[in-house]
């Protein structure tokens, strides 16, 4: 059950990021999708969807790796 929930938690942001890519592509080729507010707003919404989905997935993977001790902390340079 836990793996299924983790799978759903990953799939939903992937779908959001995919919709973001679709919106960005449609705004690049100047075709309307389901938003009739304009190409600029469509590109902005697509960018927000793409970044939010991608950053959520990256944070999920980082958190998982930190729990499993596979994540290396940043090395700070001493001056």
Rosetta blueprint (number, residue, H / E / L):
1 X L
2 X H
3 X H
4 X H
5 X H
6 X H
7 X H
8 X H
9 X H
10 X H
11 X H
12 X H
13 X H
14 X H
15 X H
16 X H
17 X H
18 X H
19 X H
20 X H
21 X H
22 X H
23 X H
24 X H
25 X H
26 X H
27 X H
28 X H
29 X L
30 X L
31 X L
32 X L
33 X L
34 X L
35 X L
36 X L
37 X L
38 X L
39 X H
40 X H
41 X H
42 X H
43 X H
44 X H
45 X H
46 X H
47 X H
48 X H
49 X H
50 X H
51 X H
52 X H
53 X H
54 X H
55 X H
56 X H
57 X H
58 X H
59 X H
60 X H
61 X H
62 X H
63 X H
64 X H
65 X H
66 X H
67 X H
68 X L
69 X L
70 X L
71 X L
72 X L
73 X L
74 X L
75 X L
76 X L
77 X L
78 X L
79 X L
